[in-house]
Amino acid sequence: MPFLRGASFNDKPVRDAVIKFFKDKFDVELNETPHKMKVIDLTGTTETLLGVEVEGGGWGGCFWETPLYCHLSGHDFKTINIPIRKSKYWMEKYTRYNKEITNASFDKNIFVRSNKTFTQMIVIRPDTIRDKKKLVTSNFKPNNSDEVEEWMSFRREHVETYNFINNTWILDEVQ
């Protein structure tokens, strides 16, 4: 189902999958934040400053072997991408509705994108997102929209890719 501006996307399945992934892989418990609050998707149960922004992807199998996705940014190298509109989660301060917001978790928030079967999780840590040497900006039309958007793009070697193999999350060492 394509994403439509103004329409609500049911991201509960990917939220649930990421909650389970964090518990299984990192022994970290996460809570779902209400979708209508329009804040980061998940927060830590005991690590309350931890936030996780989640996106489900449309690819099956391995992201890095799916040109329709990993070459979407148009660079001559493979990237995973975060919409620039989500950059506020990694900013110490940002403005919303003409009000300055202080973000206490700006340096702890994580981004996770999953494949459609939840057997691959790509994790982008806050130190990577905030590192200007690792960040590549891009402008492109995503597969689920007719509009060009601005993106934060990251190379494969700057992110963590986990694959679910034999009931275990394995870090992909391929760079």
C-alpha positions as CSV (number, residue, x, y, z in Angstrom):
1,M,0.0,0.0,0.0
2,P,1.6,3.3,-1.0
3,F,2.1,6.1,1.4
4,L,-0.2,9.0,0.9
5,R,0.5,12.5,2.3
6,G,-2.0,13.0,5.2
7,A,-2.9,9.4,5.4
8,S,-1.9,7.2,8.3
9,F,0.4,4.3,7.7
10,N,0.0,1.3,10.0
11,D,3.5,0.9,11.4
12,K,2.5,-1.3,14.3
13,P,4.0,-4.5,12.8
14,V,7.4,-2.9,12.3
15,R,7.3,-1.3,15.7
16,D,6.5,-4.7,17.3
17,A,9.3,-6.3,15.3
18,V,11.9,-3.7,16.4
19,I,10.8,-4.0,20.0
20,K,11.4,-7.8,19.8
21,F,14.7,-7.2,18.0
22,F,16.0,-4.8,20.6
23,K,15.0,-7.2,23.4
24,D,16.6,-10.3,21.7
25,K,19.8,-8.6,20.4
26,F,20.6,-5.9,22.9
27,D,18.5,-6.9,26.0
28,V,16.9,-3.5,25.8
29,E,13.2,-3.0,26.5
30,L,11.3,-0.5,24.4
31,N,7.8,1.0,24.7
32,E,5.7,2.1,21.8
33,T,4.7,5.8,21.8
34,P,1.2,6.7,20.6
35,H,1.3,7.3,16.8
36,K,-1.0,10.4,17.2
37,M,1.7,12.1,19.4
38,K,3.9,12.5,16.3
39,V,7.1,11.9,18.3
40,I,9.8,9.2,18.0
41,D,8.3,5.8,17.5
42,L,9.8,3.9,20.5
43,T,11.3,4.8,23.8
44,G,13.4,2.9,26.4
45,T,11.5,1.4,29.3
46,T,14.4,1.9,31.8
47,E,16.7,3.9,29.5
48,T,14.1,6.7,29.2
49,L,16.4,8.9,27.0
50,L,16.7,6.2,24.4
51,G,14.5,6.8,21.4
52,V,14.2,4.6,18.3
53,E,12.7,5.9,15.1
54,V,11.4,3.0,13.0
55,E,10.7,2.5,9.3
56,G,9.5,-0.6,7.5
57,G,11.0,-1.1,4.1
58,G,9.5,-2.7,1.0
59,W,12.4,-5.0,0.1
60,G,12.6,-8.7,0.8
61,G,15.9,-10.4,1.7
62,C,19.0,-8.2,1.8
63,F,18.7,-4.5,1.3
64,W,22.3,-4.2,0.1
65,E,21.6,-6.6,-2.7
66,T,18.4,-4.8,-3.9
67,P,19.4,-2.1,-6.3
68,L,15.9,-0.6,-6.3
69,Y,16.5,0.4,-2.7
70,C,20.3,0.6,-2.1
71,H,20.9,2.8,-5.2
72,L,17.8,4.9,-4.8
73,S,19.8,8.0,-3.6
74,G,21.5,8.2,-7.0
75,H,25.0,8.1,-5.6
76,D,27.7,5.8,-7.2
77,F,27.7,3.9,-3.9
78,K,25.0,2.1,-1.9
79,T,23.2,4.0,0.8
80,I,20.5,3.6,3.4
81,N,18.4,6.7,3.8
82,I,16.5,8.7,6.4
83,P,14.0,11.4,5.4
84,I,15.5,14.8,6.4
85,R,12.2,15.7,8.1
86,K,13.2,13.2,10.8
87,S,16.5,15.0,11.5
88,K,14.9,16.7,14.5
89,Y,15.4,13.5,16.5
90,W,19.2,14.1,16.3
91,M,19.2,17.8,16.9
92,E,19.8,19.3,20.4
93,K,17.3,22.0,19.7
94,Y,14.7,22.4,16.9
95,T,11.6,24.6,16.3
96,R,8.1,23.2,16.1
97,Y,5.1,25.3,15.7
98,N,7.2,28.4,16.3
99,K,8.4,27.0,19.6
100,E,12.0,26.0,20.4
101,I,12.1,22.4,21.6
102,T,15.1,21.1,23.6
103,N,15.7,17.5,22.8
104,A,17.4,15.7,25.7
105,S,17.8,12.5,23.8
106,F,19.4,13.9,20.6
107,D,22.6,12.0,21.1
108,K,21.0,8.7,22.1
109,N,18.3,8.3,19.4
110,I,18.7,5.4,17.0
111,F,17.2,4.8,13.5
112,V,16.1,1.3,12.4
113,R,14.8,0.3,9.0
114,S,13.5,-3.3,8.5
115,N,12.8,-5.4,5.5
116,K,9.2,-6.4,4.9
117,T,9.6,-9.8,6.5
118,F,11.5,-8.4,9.6
119,T,14.5,-10.7,9.0
120,Q,16.9,-7.8,8.4
121,M,17.4,-4.7,10.6
122,I,19.6,-1.8,9.6
123,V,20.6,0.2,12.6
124,I,22.0,3.7,12.3
125,R,23.5,5.0,15.6
126,P,23.3,8.7,16.7
127,D,27.0,9.2,16.4
128,T,26.8,8.2,12.7
129,I,23.8,10.4,12.0
130,R,25.4,13.4,13.7
131,D,28.8,12.9,12.0
132,K,29.1,15.3,9.1
133,K,31.8,13.2,7.5
134,K,29.5,10.2,7.3
135,L,26.3,12.0,6.3
136,V,25.6,12.4,2.6
137,T,22.6,14.5,1.7
138,S,20.4,13.4,-1.2
139,N,17.3,14.5,-3.1
140,F,15.2,11.8,-4.7
141,K,11.7,10.5,-5.1
142,P,11.2,7.4,-2.9
143,N,9.6,4.3,-4.3
144,N,6.3,5.0,-2.4
145,S,5.8,8.6,-3.4
146,D,5.6,10.9,-6.5
147,E,7.4,13.7,-4.7
148,V,11.1,14.4,-4.5
149,E,12.3,14.6,-0.9
150,E,15.5,15.6,0.9
151,W,17.3,12.7,2.6
152,M,20.2,11.9,5.0
153,S,22.1,9.1,3.3
154,F,24.7,6.7,4.8
155,R,27.1,4.2,3.3
156,R,26.9,0.6,4.2
157,E,30.2,0.7,6.2
158,H,28.8,3.3,8.5
159,V,25.7,1.4,9.6
160,E,25.0,-2.0,11.3
161,T,23.1,-4.6,9.4
162,Y,21.6,-7.5,11.3
163,N,20.2,-10.6,9.7
164,F,18.0,-13.2,11.4
165,I,19.6,-16.5,10.7
166,N,18.8,-19.8,12.6
167,N,16.7,-17.9,15.2
168,T,19.7,-15.5,16.0
169,W,20.4,-11.9,15.0
170,I,23.8,-11.9,13.3
171,L,25.8,-8.7,12.6
172,D,26.6,-8.6,8.9
173,E,30.4,-8.2,8.7
174,V,30.4,-7.6,4.9
175,Q,31.6,-4.0,4.2
